[in-house]
Amino acid sequence: MNQSVIDDAKKAQEDWDTDNMQLYGLLVQGLPTWLVTSVFNTHRNDGFKALESLRNSFDANNGDGGDHAAHLAKLQSRTIDGRCDVSEDDLRKHFDMMMTQVAAIQRTGNASVSEATLIAFYDNALPISYTNMRQHARRAKHTTLIAHHSDMMSQ
């Protein structure tokens, strides 16, 4: 073999190893302590294997009816305390939770929930303090959840 091909392969392997270790570092920084210990004991400094293990343990499974049902239930849940006043942070967290559940539903291999249904779930989960904002946003008759949410955030 040509020496330059060997050198290129070594360099590519070194780059992969560095990137893989950096991925591991990023993962463990975002995990709770109890999970960091588990990942460290099973996949120390191997970001790819750690990520694969986390996906197998905690991600939505394709074709699993239980996962699909759990994500649908979570999609309809309330994340804002009914006694709370209006808060942009609460609205943002609620929207983010819904988008996370929509992505999880798609990963189960099932059809995504329609935008009209998402808007209904979004509105139905809001406490009484958001009533006026909700009415104004509904009158605009948005066709997407992001437009509806943006309207709520702009009020």
Buried (B, 14 or more C-beta within 10 A) or exposed (E): EEEEEEEEEEEEEEEEEEEBBEBBEEBBEEBEEEBBEBBBEEBEBBBEBBBEBBEEEEEBBEEBEEBBEBBBEBBBEEBBEEEEEBBEEBBEEBBEBBBEBBEBBBBBEBEEBEBEEBBBBBBEBBBEBBEEBBEEBBEEEBEEBEBBBEBBEEE
